[in-house]
Amino acid sequence: KLCGYLQKLSGKGPLRGFRTRWFVFDPRRCYLYYFKGPQEPLPLGHIDIASASFSYHQPEAGAAAPGDEPAAFEVHGPGGAVAVLKAANRQDMTYWLQELQQKRWEYCNNLDAAKRDSRTSPTPSDFSKGLVAKDNPGTILSQNASAERARNILAVETSPTDLVGEQAASQPAPAQASAINFSLKQWSTELKNSMSSLRKGNNENRKSVFYTTEEWELLDPTPKDLEDSMALEEKRKHLAEGSKGRRLTSSAFPFDFGRIPHKARRPLLKDMIGSSKSRTGSDSSPTEWCSGNGSKLVSELQLKYQSQQEELEKLKKDLLSQKELVRLLQQTVRSSQYDKYFASRLCEGVPKDKLELLHQKDDQILGLNNQLEKLNLEKDSLQQEVRNLKCKVGELNEQLGMLMETIQAKDEVIMKLSRQLSECEDSSPSPSGAVNSPTATCANKDLQELDRLKDNLQGYKTQNKFLNKEILELSALRRNAEAREREWQAKYTSLEAKLCQIESKYLILLQEMKTPVCSEEQSPAREVITQLLEDALKAETSEQPEQAFFKPHLVSEYDIYGFQTVPEDDEEEKLVAKSRALDLRSLSLSENREISAGVKWENYLASTMNREMMRCVELKNLIRSGIPHEHRSKIWKWCVSLHVKKFKDSTVPGYFQSLLQNALEKQNPASKQIELDLLRTLPNNKHYSSPTSEGIQKLRNVLLAFSWRNPDIGYCQGLNRLVAIALLYLEQEDAFWCLVTIVEVFMPRDYYTKTLLGSQVDQRVFKDLMSEKLPRLHAHFEQYKVDYTLITFNWFLVVFVDSVVSDILFKIWDSFLYEGPKVIFRFALALFKYQEEEILKLQDSMSIFKYLRYFTRNILDARKLTAIAFGDLNPFPLRQIRNRRTYHLEKVRLELTELEAIREDFLRERETCVEKRDLISDDEEDS
């Protein structure tokens, strides 16, 4: 992760200057975001690296800067915008420039390598997981070999310092010349960041955090440090109370001379002034006064501190002795009570040898207790000794560091003296020394000038190499952009020609349809229609790769999720599917033109670079509008982890693998049914279409592991489809926890058991909601006696899989994984609301039921459906759904009890009646 501290030139007029900022590179959009600090949630702004160029200036010949001086470089953006950044030294500047060049090169090449389909994200695919990510590998186009070789030759090898990288977040920001570190241009962002740190609520939300790796590292002080700090404050208060009228400062920092005895605290300035007024010897120097009075104060404080330490040690010893005395007395009392109990209760009628045995065991127990207490005391003493040794080791490390610094300083002094000695020897008086001294001085100056010129020459070589590499990369990127523009122009021309051909054929068709046909011969219009159908259903092959790009691929064989867009068997259904796919394509293109949702997602994700994602209204609204394809894996995984955190915390590492291993090695009653349903899960998806598909094995593993975790359910038809959808964006273990979230967190108990009790209850709850939210439609169904729960039952069981088009399906799943099962009721009602008027036009039960079987496949506008689900159907309280579930659960249980009683009566009559012995039940027929 490319991040670190840099100084950015900002401001106007007298406020213009360099301000320290925390920079983070985002590879999703090739943006360099800058924050006020590593813990700020919102960025102050960003720099577009994809369309930028870099440069820097070599210091003037007369002012060559050493390597540890700050070095500035410029980032030239589109429109003439220039961002001036300053690194802590030249090494950091070179590293930043090299890394930014590399990131720009990779991003632009990935942009060229990505598919031209506007629904495919050009960003690197390592942000996506699961089976969908395998379809869009983030490969880089093979570039010109000579250009790559030249880039490697011109590259400058550098390594970052401590101010670059994730570890820099835990270090203080470097000092800057200007004390003003507030941006007037981004004042609203500054205020939001300030308010977010002061916002009341959960204490965890107010912790200073920085995202370093997959976990979140808290930079708050540890509880031990807080306890030490409080103990030192208490000690300081007692010390202040014990002093006789002398005022001492109580610092808020957890440092005290009590922790470091050899470092005394300085006296206060007013104490020094007061003591100076009372001095009689006014002719003494300030140095003598400070040393005399300061040493006296230090000696008094040390003596007082030592006496209090001795007194504290005595009190501790007395306390320990008193505790030991109390322990012995308690032990004596217990033993006497025990003897008394034996003497009064147990001695009656008990043989003498057994009493002696009991006394012996009692003595052994007491001895063991004493031994245990001694061992505990020894353990405490050893622990105290270990702590003392650790303190000594720390002190020795400090002394070692001081000694190393002293040695280093002495080495520098020795080197300096050696140079002076050599200079003195060179300029020592000799018969010819006086004559040659001007010549020697000139020679030294020439040597210094030569060294300076060599340094400047090396700097110019480095700058020349960097600028040559920059020119080479910009030229290559410009050529790629020109080639991409030519390809788009060719595609546009091809599309325009295709459109002209289609319009011409449709005009001919309209003309023929207008002309009346009197004879029974085949009219030219039928030929035109046949030709148009053949052209529309023609398979798109890639036999000619050189022309593949120029062919207008409006509808591909599979969508981005792997679902087949056009079926192969039914010609009529194929035409309808092709028309539906074109409508979806048109909707997606129109949505892509409106970039507001994408910008909101990018801004939100940029705000989470330095903090953890949390549940909030902003995130809920974004998820309801749909998660972008490239971010869905990350958000789904976060949603699942949010719901199953309590389960995962109670499991050991490798829990999923251990479940899978047990399910494979031991006899599993669910494995047979799982194998039967694997290829029937999603046959229209290429990831599950054949036994050798990659998704089949992953699907098998997740279902087997879950059946071993939850043997009460084992396997139920419907679970396979839930897992198959989850595996498209999640890895195996995450998909397993996704299934746990749906079955064990979201849905009620007995939802996927053999009786499907929870599913039946939800259908009755849905009927109540239909009568409340859509009364006209509910009355229409009641009038024609249409049981629509036969259709909606499968919607609830598999969360709309194979019931709606894929774009709407995944948007439903986005909200479902974040908000829970209430989303299913919302979208089920919204689907009926969407086509309410069309359903009301149907006037017989057969046509209504036939329409209900397929009407959801014709709903394509996800935005309108979402607006109905989360807008028109409000209010939608979850408490109401829970209450109705409880009410209908009791009714369904009573009905099942009655059915079970009827079944038992039937079996009893069959056994007793000869005529009914040949009858069998449905369960017996299935088995």
N, C-alpha and C positions, 0 to 999 in steps of 0.2 A: 504494500500500500504506500503510494507516494504521498507523503505529508510532511509537514515541518514548519518551522518559523521562518518568515521572511519579512522584510520591511517594505511597505508599499507607499509610494509617493502619492499623496492625496491632499485635498484642501485647496483653498484659494487665498490669494493675498498674503497677509501676515500669518495666517494659519496653515499655509502650505508647508508641508514637511513630510518626513518619513515616519510612518507609524507601524509598530510591530503587529503583524497579523499571523493567524494560524491558517495555513493553506492545505487543502485536501484535494487531490485529483480524483475526479469521478469518471471512470472509463465508460459509463453508459452513454454519456453525451459528449465525452471529451471536453469537459469543463474543469477549470481550476477554480474551486470555490475558496473564498477566504472568509474567515470568522475573526471575531475579536479575540477569542481564546479557544483552547481545545474543548472547554466545557459548554460553549455556547450552542443552543439548539438551532438557531436560524443563521444562515450565512448573510454577510453584509453585501455580497455580490459575487460575480463569477467572471472568468476570462475564458473566451472561446478559443481553445487551443487548436481545434481542427482547421480553422482558417487563419491561423496566426503565423507570423515569422518572428525569428529571434535575432538579436544582435547585442553586442556590448562593445565598449570603447576601451582601448588600451591606455593606461595612464601615460601622461606626458613624459617626454624623455628626461626632463629635469626633476620630475616628482614621481619616480618609480616607487610604487607602494610595496611594502613587504607582503608576504603571503597571508598574514593573519589580519590584514586590514579589510574592512567591508568592501565588497565589490558589487556594483550595480549592473543590471542588464535590462534590456527593453523587450517587451512583447508587443509587436505591431499587429493590431487586429484589423478587421474590415472597416472601411470608411475612414481610415486615417487615425483611428484610436490607438493611443500608445499607453501602455501600462509600464511604469518604471518600478522595478523590484530590486531590492538590495539584499544580498546574502551576507552572512557573518564574515566570510572570508572567500578568497578566490577559489578554494577547493570546493566549498559548497555551491558557489555559483556555477562552476563547471559541471558539477553533478546534476544540479537542477536542469541546466540547459540540455545535457545529454539525455536525461530521462524524459523531459518534455518532447524533445525531438523524436525519441523512440515511441512514446505514446501516440503522438500525432501520426507517425508512420504506420503503426499497427492499426489505428482506428480507421484511417483513410483506406488502407488496403482491405480491411474487413468490410468497409462500405462498398468497395468495388466487388468483393467476392460474394456479397449477399445477393439473394435472389431479387429480381426486379419487381416481384410482387409487393405491392405497398402494404400488405398485411403482414409481411415478414419483417421482423425487426432487424435493422442492420447492426445492432450492438452485439458484442461477443456473447456467445451462447452459454458461457459458464455461469450466467445468472439464472439459468433454467436447469432443472433436474428432471428426472423421469424419462419416459419414452419419447415425449415430444421433443426434448432437447437433442435426441439423437438424429432428428430429421434435419436440423439446421446447425451443423457443426461450424464452429467459429474458425474456419480455416482462412489462411491468408493466400491470396493469389500468388502464384510463382512469378516473381519479378525478374527483371533483366539481371542475368548473372553478373555482368560487368558493373551494373549499378550497385548491387549488393556487395560486391568485392570492394568497390570504391568506398562505400559507406563504412565497411569494416576497417579499411586502411585509414580513413580520416577520423575514425573514432578516437577519443581521448580517454584513457583509462583513469577513472577517478573513483574515490570511495567517500561516502558521506561522513560527516562528523556527528556529534551528539545532538545537534539541532535539527537533524533530518531523520525522519522515520517515526514509527509509532512510539518508541521509547522517549521521544522528545516531549510528548504530552505530559509526562510526569515531572518534567523539569521546569523551572521558572523561565518566563519569557525573557529574552535578552534585553538589556537596558538600551534605551534610545535617547537621543539628544533632546527631543521635545517631550515635555511632560504631559502634553495634551494627547490623549489617546481616545478621543470621542469623535465619531464621524457625524458631521452635520448632515451630510448627504443621505445617509441611511439612519436618520434619527429614529424613525419608527421601528426599524429592526432592533436598534439598540435598546429602545424602551421595552419591546416585547421580550428580548433576552433578559433584561433586568427583572421584569415582572415574573417571568417564568421561574427565576431562582427564588423569588419571594412569595410565590403563590402558596396559599395554605392548602392543606390536604395531606395526602399520604407522605410520610417521611421519606419513603424510598424515592418519591418523585423529585425530592429536593436535594438529593445527593449529587455531588459532582462526579460525573462519569465521563469516560472516554472510551469509545469503541476501538479496541485494539485487534483482537482476533475474533473467533466465533463467540467468545464469551464477553461479558461486560466487566471491566476492571474498575472497582470502586477505589477512588482516591481519598476516601475519608480516613481519618486516623483510626487505628484499631482500638478495640475496647481496652487492651492492656495499656496502650499509650494514654488513653483518657484516664484510667485509674491512676497511673503514675502521676499524671498532671494534677489530678485532684488531691492526691496525697501530698504532693509538693506544696500546693496552695494551702492545705491545712497546716503543714509544718511551718509555712511562712507566717500564717496568722498567729500561731502560738508563739513564734519567735518575736513577732511585733508586739504582742501583749506582754511578753516577759521583759522587754527592754524598758529601761527607766527613762521615760520621757523622750527618748531618742526616736525620731520619725524616720521610718524606713519605707521605701517604695515597695509596693506589691505588684509585680509585673503580671500581665495576663499570659505571658509565654511560659511554657513548661520547662524553664531553665532556672537553676538556683545554685548558689555556691555550695549548698548542702550536697548536691550530686557530684560536683567537682571540687573537692576541698582545696586543691592547690591554686584555685582561681578565686580571688576575693572580689567582692563587688565594689564598684567605685562609689565614693561619697557623693552626696547631692551637691549641686552647685550652691544652693543657699546655705547649706551647712558649711561649705568651704568659705563662703563670704562671711558668715557669722563668726567662724573661728578666726578669720583673718582680722576682724575688727578687735577681737580680744587679745591679739598677739601683742607682746611688748617689744620684741625684737623686730622693729620695722626695717632695719637695714639688711635683713637676710634676703636672699634672692628668691624668686617664685619657685624655682626648682627645689630649693632646700625646704621651703614651707610645704610644698605638696608632698615631698617625700617623707618629711618628719611627721606631719599631721596624718597623712594617709597611712603610714605604717603603724602609727599608734592606734588608729581606728581599726585597722585590719587585725592587729594583735588582740584588741579587746573582743572583737567579734569572734575570732577563732577560739579564744579562751572560753567565752560564753557558750559557743556551740559545742566545744568539747565537753564542758561540764554537763550540759543538757543531754548530750549523747551518753555519757556515763550514767547519769541518773535514769535515762530511759532503759539502758541495759539492765540496771539493777531492778527496775520495776518489772521488766520482762522476766528476769530470773525468779523474782518473788511470785509472779503470776504462774509460772510453770510449776513451781514447788507447791503452791496452793492447789492447783489443778490436780497434781499427783496425789496430794493428801486427800482431796475430795474423792478421787477415784478409788483409793484404797479403802476409805470409809464406806463408800457405796458397795464395794465388793464384800466387805466384812458384814454389812447389814444383809445383803442378799444371801450370803452363806448361812448366817444365823437364822434367817427366816426359813431357809430351806431345811436346816436341821430341825427347827421347831415343827415344821410341817411333817417331816418324816416321823418325828417322835410322837406326834399326836394322832396322825391318821394312818400311816402305813405300817406302824409297828405292831398293830393288833393282828395277831394270827399269822404273822409272816415269819418264816424260819430265820434263824440267826445268820446262817451262811449267806442267804440272799441279801440280808441287810448289809452284811460286810461287803458283798460284791457291789451293791448299790453305792455304798460309801466310797469304795475304790474308784468306781466310774466317775462319781462326782468329783473326787480329788483330781482325777485325770482331766476332766473337763475344765476345772478351775486352773489347772496347770497349763493346759493348752491356751486358755483365754489369756493368762498372764504372758505366755510366750508370744501370742499374737499381738498383744499390746506392745510388748518390747520390740517386736519386728516392725510394727507401725512407727514407733518412735525412731528406730534406726532408719527406716525409710525416709521419714521427714528430715532427719539430720543429713542423710545422704543427698536428698533433694536440695536442702539448703546449701550443702557444700558444692553441689553442681552449679547452683545459681551464683555462688561466690566465685567459683572458677570461671564461669562465663563472664562475670564482671571483670575479673582480672585479665581474661583474654582480651576483652574490649579495651581495657586500659593499655595493655601491652601493644595492641594494634595501633592505638592512638600514638603511643610513644614511638612505635616503629615508623609510622607515617611522619612524625615530627623529625625523627632522625634521618629519614630519607630526604626530607626537604632540606635539612641542615647539610647533609652530604652534597646534595645537588647545588646548594648555594656556595658551599666551599669549592666545589669543582669549578663553578663559574668564576669564583675569585682567583683560583689557581690559573685558570686559562687566561684571565685578564692580566694577571701579574706576569705570566709567561710571555704574553704578547708585548707587554711593556718592557720586560727584560730584553727580549730580542730587539726591540726598537732601540733600547739604550745601547745594546752591544753594537748595533749597526751604526749608531751615531756617537760611538766612544771616541775620545780625542786621540788622534794619531797624526803623524807628520803630514799625511795627505788628506786627513779628515776635514780640516778647515777648508781645503781647496775643493773637495768633492761633495761637501754638504749641500750646496745648491743643486748639484746634479742628482744626488740621491733623493732629495725632496721632489724634484721634477719627475724622477723615475717612479716614486711611490704614487704620485698623483696620476701618472699615466697608467699605472697598474690598476688603481681604483676606477679610473674612467673606463678602462678596458673591461673590468668585471661588470660595471654598470651597463655598458653597451651589450655585453653578452647576455645579461639578464633581460634587457629590453628586446634583444633579438629573439630569445627563446619565447618571450611573451607574444611577440608579433607572429612567430611561427605557429604558436597555439591558436591565436586568433584567426590567422589565415586558414589553418586547417579546419576550424569550426565553421567559418564563413563559407568555405568551399563545400563542406558537407551540407550546410544549410541551402546553398544554391542548388546543389545536386538534388536534394530531397524536394525542394519546391518545384524544380523543373519536372521531376518525375511525377509529382502530384498534379501539376498542371497538365501534363500529357494524359494522365489517367482521366482527369476531369473532362478534357477535350474529347477523348475517346468515348467516355460515357455520354457526353452530349450528342455526339454523332450517332451513337446507338439509339438514344431516345428519339432523335430526329427520324431515323430510319423506321423505328417502331411506329411513330406517329404517322408517317407516310403510309405504312402498311395498313394501319387501322383506318385511315381515311379512305384508302382504296377499297378495303373490305366494306366499309359503310356505304360507299357509292354503289358497289355491286348489289348489296342487300336492298338499298332503296330502289335501284333499277328493277330488281325482280319483283318487289312489292308493288311498284307502279304498274308493271305488266299484269300482275295478278289482279289489281283493282280494275284495270281496264277490261280484262277478260270477264271478271265478275259482273261488270256493268253491262257488257254485251249479252243479250239473251241468246240461249242455245236451244234450237228447235229440234235438232236431230238427236238420236240416241248415241251418236258417236262420241268417243272420248274427247272432251274439250281440251284446248291448250291450257286452261286454268288448272286442270288436274295434273298435268305434267309439271307446271310451275310449282304447284304445292308439293308434289313428290320430290322435286329437286331441292326445294327449300328444306324439307324435312331431312333429306339425306345430308345436306350441308350442315344442318344444325346438330345432327346426331353423329357426325363423323368423329371418329376417335382421334385424339391428339397424340400422335406418335413423335418420337424424337429420333427418327431414322437419319435425319440430316442435321447433325449438330451445328453446322455452320449457318443454317437458316433457322435454327430453333429460336434464337432471340428475336428475330424479326417477325416471327409468326405471332399474331395477337392471341395469346393464351388468356382468354377471359375466364374460362372455367377449367380448372385442372382436375385430374382424376380423383385426387384426394384433397381434403381441406387441410388446414394447418394442424388439426388435431388427429389426422390419420383416418377420418371417416370418409367412406366412399360417397362422392357427390352424385354420381349418376349410376343407377343399377344397370346390370348387364343383361338380365333375362327379359323383363317386360318392356316392350317397345313403347307402349302408352305411358307407363310409369316413368320410363326413361325421359320422355319429352317433358313431362311435368316436373321431374327432378331437375332437368337442365334449366327450365324456366325459373324454378325456385332458386337454384344456385346463382343465376344471373341477377335475380332480384336482391339476393343477399350480397352479391358483389357490388351492386349499385349502392346499397345502403352503407356498406363498409367504406366505400370510396367517399361517399358524402360525409360520413362521420370523420374520416381522416382529414378532411379539409378543415374541420373545426378542431383546433389544437388545444382548446381550453382545458379539456380533461387531461390530456397528456402533460400539459405544462403544470397542472395542479399536482399530478402524481410525481413529476420530477422535483417540484419544489418541496413536496412533503418528504420524499426520500432523501433529498439533500439536507433537510432539517434533522434527519435521524442519523446522520453520519457520526455525530458526537454524542448521541444519546440513544437510549433504548426505545423501541416502539411501545406505545401504550394505547390502551383503549380510550378513544375520544370521539367526539361528535364529528370532527373533521375526517378522521379515518373511516368512520362508519358511512358517511356520505360518499366518500371516494369509492369505497368497496361496493356500495349500492349502484354506482354508475358503471361498475365493471373494472376489474383489474387488468391492466395491459398484459399482453401475452408474455412479454419478456420478464415481468415481475411476478407472475402468478405463482411460480414455484416458491419463491421466498415468502410471499404473503400467506400462502396456504400452509406452509410449514410452521410459520409463526402462529397462525390461528390454531392449528392442531396442538402445538406445544402449550398454548395458553389454556386449553381445555383439559389436557391430560397431565398437567404438571404434577398433580397430587399422586397420580398413578406411577409416573416415571420416577418420582423421588423415592418411592417405596420399593423400587426394583433394583436389582444388581446390574452392573454393566454386562452387556452381552445377553440381556434377557431375551430378546427376539431370536437370536441364534440358538439359544438353549431350547426354547419352545419348538423351533423348527427341527432341531436335532432329535428331540423326543418324539415328535410327530412322525418323523421319517423312520426311526429305528423301532418304535413300539407299534403295537396294533392300534390303529385309529379307525373307529367305526365310520367316520365321516369321509375318509379318503376315497372310497368307491364312488360316492355321489359327486364329490368334487371333480374327480376325473371325468365323469360323464358330462358335467356342465361346462368344462373349460372351453371347448370349441363352440359351445352354444352361447357364450357370454356376449360378445360383440362381434358377430361374424362380418359385419360391414366395416370393421376397423382393421387396417392393415397390420396393426401391432398384435392382433389376436385372431387373424384369419386362418392360420395354418398351425399344425403341431410344432413346427420349427420356429415360429415367431418368437421374438424375444420376450414379448409380454406374457406368453403362456406360462413359462417357467416361473416368472416373478409372481404371477397370479396364483399359481399352485402353492408357492412357498408361503405367501401371506395368508391364504385360506387355511392351510394346514396348521400354521402357527396359531391362528385365532381359534381354530377348533380345539386345539390343545389347551389354550388359555381358558376358554369358556365352554366346558363340556356340556353344560345345560342346554346351550344352543347348538353347539357343534358346527353344523352347517345348515343354512336355510337358503333356498333358491331366492336370489335377490342380492345376497351378500357378494356374489361374484361380480355383479355389475357395479356395485359400489366400489369395490377394490379396483376394478378395471379403470374406472374414471380417475380414481386417486393416483394410480400408477402412471397416468399420462403426464403428471407434473411432479410426482414425488418418487423418491427411492423406496425400496422394499420396506425398510423399517419404518419410515415415515408414513407409508401407506397403511401399514399394520396399525399404527397409533391413530391414523385417521379413521379406520374401521372401528377401533375401540371408542373413539369419540362419538361416532354416530350411534353405535349399538348400546354403549354403556353410560354415556353422558347425555346425549340429546334425546334419544327415544325412551319411552316408558318401558318398564319391564314387560316381558312376554310379547314384545313387538315382533321378534323374529323366531319365537319358539314354534312348536308344532301346532299349537292352537291359534297362533296369530291373534291373540287376545287384544294386544295393544293396537294393532292395525284396525281391527273391527271397531274398537272404541273411537279411534280417530275419524272413521268414516261417519259415525253418528254425530260427532262434534262438528264435522264439516257440513253435514246437513243442517244443523242448527245455524251455523254461520251463513249458509246459503239463504235460508229463510229470512235472516236478519239483514244481510248486506245486499242480496239480489232477490227481493221478494217476487218481482214479476217473473223472473226466470224459474224460480222455485215453484211458483204456482203453475207455470206452464208445464213443467215436468210432472207435477202431481196430477194435472188434468189428463195428460196422456199416459200416466202410469209408467213413466220411464225411470228406471233405477240407474241413475248416473254414477252411483258408487261403484258399479261394476267396472267403470272406466277409471275413476279416480283412485281406486284401491292400489293399482300398480304405480300411480304417480307418487303416492306416499311411501310405498314399500321400497322403491329404488330411486327416489328423489328425481323423478322426471327423466330418467335415462331411457332413451329410445321413444320418448313421447314428444319432445320438442326438437327443433333444429339445434345444431351443435353450438352456435353462437349464443343462443338464449340459454341453453343448458349450462354452460360454464359460468354465465353471469348469475344464474340462480345459485349455483354451487358456491360462487364467491361470497354471496350474502349468507348462504346457509352455514358455511363453515365459520363465519364470524358471529352471526346472531343466534343461530340455533334453529330448532324445528318450527318456530312460528313463521319462518320464511316460506315453508311449504304451504301453509294455509293461505298466506298472502298471495302467492303466485297461482295457486289452484283457483282461487276466486278471481284473480286478475285474468286468467285465461278465459273463463266464462264471461267475465265482464267485457273483454275485448271483442268477443263475437256474439254478444247478447242479442243484438238486433237481428243478426242472421238466423240464430236459433229460433227466435220468436216467430219468424216467417214460416217455419216448418209446422205442418198441421197434422201429422200422423206419427205414431210411435216408431214405426220402422225407419222412416226417413230421419227422424231425430237421432235414433240410436246409431244409424249408419254414419250420420254426420259427426257424431261425438267421437267415433273411433279414429277419425283422421283430421279433425279440424285443427288440432294443435300444430300439425306439420305445416299448415298454411300461414301461421303467425310468424312473421319475419322481423317486425320492427321491435327490437329489444328495448329501445328507449321509451317507446310508448307503453309497452307492457310494464316496464319498471315504474313509470310514472303512475300507472293505475295501481300497482301493488303497494307502493309506498306513499301514495298521495291520495287517491280517490277513496281508498278503503279505510282511511284513518277515521276514528281512533281504533286501535287494535291491541287491547290490553292482554298480556300474557296470563294474568290472573284469571280472566274469564275462561280462557282455554283450559287452564288447570282445573278450575271448578267443574266445568262440564265434563272433562275427562273422568274426574272422580265420580260424578253422578252416573254417567253411562257405564262406567266400569262395573258398578254394582249390578246394573240391569243385565249386562252381558253375562256376568258370572251366574246370575240366577237362571238365565236362559240356557246356558251351557249345562248347568246342573240338571235342569229339566230334560234336556236332550240326552244326557247320560242316563237318567232314570228310564227314559223311553227305550234306550238301547238295551239296558239290562232286562227290561220286561220282554223285549223282542227275543233276546237270547234265551230267556227262561221259557217262553212259549214255544220256541223252536225245539228245545230239548224235550218238552213234554208232549207236543203235538206232532203226530207222525206226518201230517200233510205239509207242515212247514219246515221239515228238516232239510229240504233241498234249497231253501232260500239262504242267501248269503248277504252279509252287509257290505257296504262300500269299502270299508277298511280291509275286510278279508279279500275282496276282489282285487284291490291294489296290491296286496301282498302275494 
